[in-house]
Amino acid sequence: MESTWNNKVLSDMFGANEGTALRLKQVALVVLGVVLLAVAAKIKVPMWPVPITMGTFAVLTIGAAYGARLGLVTILAYMIVGALGFDVFAGSSAEKFGLTYMMGGTGGYLVGYVLATLALGALAQRGWDRSVVWMALAMLIGNVLIYVPGLAWLGQLYGWDKPILAWGLTPFLVGDAIKLALAALVLPAAWKLVGRARG
């Protein structure tokens, strides 16, 4: 790895990196990120025991590709769009949207999205996204950061006497393992392509 690549993420490797052009690039990336997050949240892939939604995959990969700061701005912009009532979350609909939806059972997971985006961005800036093994570990950390506040929120909202793990964790583990493996392959492969293009 070249020393000039230290602390860089994928979004730093193309386009402007200073001045007004950099700001325009960042705005474009935030808008693109919000659109991708909204689209991914609605994608459902048939799987046992529950369909795989691609929202968490998008959150974690955007965090890694954008870095901590730009990733945080993007995920917060996504939350603001959702809070304003737009149908951008996996379970939102015309009847259930905005702050009402965000304060329901999914609220803790949305908090986890912010934490996971920051973590993936910070780890990517340390080069974890350039190795399959390290990227897999980063994705695992990101998933933990999504599930911990998500399950805590469910427990507080509905009571710890309810089957919280059966509601909010175990049905999703198979799908998350598949998404983890996919991200662990995609991000390092993207870095190899960047390396070839720069070579």
Order of alpha helices (4+ residues) and beta strands (2+ residues): alpha-beta-beta-alpha-alpha-alpha-alpha-alpha-alpha-alpha
